[in-house]
Structure formats: structure tokens, C-alpha cells
Amino acid sequence: MDPRSSTSLWQEARTLFPGGVNSPVRSFRAVGGEPFFARRAEGATLWDVDGRPYIDYVCSWGALPLGHAHPVVEAAVREALAEGTSFGVPSPREVRLAAKIRASVPSIEKLRMTSSGTEACMTAIRLARGFTGRDKILKFAGCYHGHSDSLLVKAGSGALTHGEPDSAGVPRPLAELTIVLPWNDAAAAQELLDREGGRIAAVILEPVPANAGLLPPRPGFLERIRELCDRHGIILIFDEVITGFRLGMGGAQERFGIRPDLTTFGKIVGGGLPAAALGGRAEILDRLAPAGEVYQAGTLSGNPLAMAAGLAQIEEMERSRAYERLEQLGAMLESEVRELLRRRAEKSVQFHRMASLFCFFFTDQAVFSLEDAIASDRKRFARFFHSLLRQGVFFPPSPFETCFLSTAHSEREIEKTVAAIGRALEESQ
Ligand SMILES: *Cc1c(COP(=O)(O)O)cnc(C)c1O
């Protein structure tokens, strides 16, 4: 065991990794201060290397709806480990996990396993382009689909419909093929798609965006997008990397009764190990190599440890009626938070929740889009975050992320969390 403190690890990490981390949000840059290093985690508790426990609402960014180190998942990984870590040829566990996903999600006829959500979304875009023979894609501001070039694009200025690179290193001519519209604006989507639809390969969206805070779709928005895609022969891609197996076994598409052409999965399907997938209509998936002409591959795709973890987690969620429990915990948290906000007469807090996802925006305006989220008081969020952290409650270290409940969170922990939120609202004022 490495005996060093978070502070001394952070000192060395900053010399090893750009910004000290291997994924930007972990750096605490959005809230200030230094990140802590994790020693271990169990259930809803994460311990840092200095021995401090936190009630964890990050839960590996939603990958762990049963909480950390669930015994059933752990046992499945141990069993797989004893048989070898990676084979480089097909193995039974990838067939079993894929069959489970297909049986659970109605729109899935065939799948391809990948190692990250980024790869799944990147491949979905390439596949849609290969299938339709069109180059342009449409995404929505505030939806995150990983960091491939075509998807690291933000809205262009003024009346321009083509996007601009959202990162240095993304070629402008490529970014111009990605159109970015405001989330939840059905009129803007209709206007754009009726004008440019014939040149657009795919519309990609998070059916419940959870990467700019939580931004549930307005009633009818997803239905309208589905209609417009049908009208113009556009592939509709639901990025269910967060919502898949979280809003229910059938994800957001089941909840809203909409059938996308392609769906991407990640996070939960890997059970805390690196696995993701894309799936959908067989006639589209069959265009992937080696069946078809759209290339995609992966040395560790379908990794047996990750397949074992993902399958065990999904089967355990179904067996233990996890979705009912997650809804119950979410509803309890919501009613106590709303009561707290009422008692404090807080006018400048918007609390959003869907199932086991929730977030706080510090603004007196309703929040429907990224623009609304950006207009919130991010400095107050940072004070709120640090007050919670001091009280042993770990929220995502950014005002543009969503909190995750797990079945391992107990009623007692939720009570403690709500009390801590009360103090944090006071201290962040
Ligand atoms: C996390 C996430 C991704 C990217 O997945 P990685 O495994 O981090 O590459 C894509 N889409 C959504 C909606 C996500 O939340």
C-alpha cells in the first residue's frame, strides 16, 4: 500500500499528468482546491488515502448503480479473473452480455462492444455516415458524447449553423460538418432539419442530458426529433451511456417510448470496468467491419473481466428490483430537499431530479438548456461543493455534472446528506 497523503500524491501527479489528472473534471478546476486520492470504496462510501470517508454521489460517474464493490459483481470478476484477463479471440461472456442488452432494450437487434463511451459514439457517427452516405451531423449544446473530433464541437456564432471546434486540435473543416443547436428547442430543430435534413447523416442526443447538470427533455421534444429524422431519412442516435440501465432496464427509450436507430451504452454496462457498446437496427450494424465496409476494431473490446462485471451488475439490478429502490431513494431525497428549500425560502436554487439522477443549479430562472445552466451562479456552486465535502459528502466537482444515487445509499445517509445540504446552502450564501 502506498502510504502517501493526498497532498503528496497530488504533488507527484502534477509532474506526471497534465493538470495532475487523467480526466479533466477530476482536477477540481471548476470548484478550486486540490482533489483527494481514493484509497478504497464500499457501498456508498468512498475513503480517501488519509482515511476520511465520504458519502459518494459520483459513484464512478454513474457506472455503479449498486454502489462500490458490490459482492455479486466482485465475485463475477474474481471468477473471470481466474480464467484469464484477455484472450484476443471471442469468449462466451461477450455473447452473454450482448444477449442481455438485446433482451432488455427493444431497439437493439445487433451490437458491437467497445472499451469506452467515446469509442461507441465515434463509431455510431461513422456508421451513420457510412450507411446514409451523408457527412453532416446534428448535436445539441450541453449533450456530451465523448471526445472524438466530430463531437467536440460547439455552436458557431450568430446565424451560422455549422459548428466550431470545442478543443484545439479539432480541424475546423471537420467541425463545420457538425451542426449544434440549443437543447429542448423543437422549433430550431424543425427549421434546421426541414432545410438541411437531406444532407444530415445523424442526430445524436442524450435523451436526458446529464453532462450539463440534468436537463430533462421538454414534453414532446424527443418525439418531434424522431418524426423529423423519419421524414428526412436521418439516423437517430440515442446516447444512453448514462441513462442506459439507469432509468430502467430499457433506458430512456423505454421510459419515453421512442425507438432510436442506434444507441450507445457505457458506464453501467461495464460494471466499473472499461466496457461500452453501440447497438441498434441490424441492417445498420451489419455495415460494420468485417460484415460491412465501415471500419472499427478494439484490442480489448469484449474484455472478459469487463463483460463479467457488466453482466453481473445488470442481472443483479434486475433480480434485486434496483429500479424501484432507486426511485424510492430519489423521491425521498427530492421531497426532503424541496422541503428544505421551502423552509429556507430559497428563491435562487433549481433542483432537478429524474429517477436516481439529480442536480442543483444556483439561479432563480428555470433551466432548460446549456445556456440557462451557464447563467447560473457557479461561484456559489463551488462554495456549496466545498461545504459538502468538508461535511463528508462528495458531489461531482463541477456545476455541470449530475449526482448519482445507488441502491447502496441508505435512508440514514440520505438524511445526513440533506442535513449537509442545508448547512452548505447556508455557508454558500
Ligand atoms: C461518459 C459519457 C460518454 C463518454 O464515455 P467515456 O467512457 O468516458 O468515453 C459519452 N456519452 C455520455 C452521455 C457520457 O456520459
The ligand as an ORCA input file, in Angstrom:
! r2SCAN-3c Opt
* xyz 0 1
  C     -19.369      9.425    -20.116
  C     -20.109      9.698    -21.361
  C     -19.573      9.447    -22.633
  C     -18.146      9.051    -22.837
  O     -17.844      7.837    -22.260
  P     -16.290      7.502    -21.886
  O     -16.360      6.090    -21.445
  O     -15.916      8.478    -20.825
  O     -15.508      7.686    -23.132
  C     -20.384      9.600    -23.731
  N     -21.660      9.994    -23.593
  C     -22.204     10.265    -22.403
  C     -23.645     10.661    -22.316
  C     -21.446     10.150    -21.245
  O     -21.983     10.484    -20.061
*
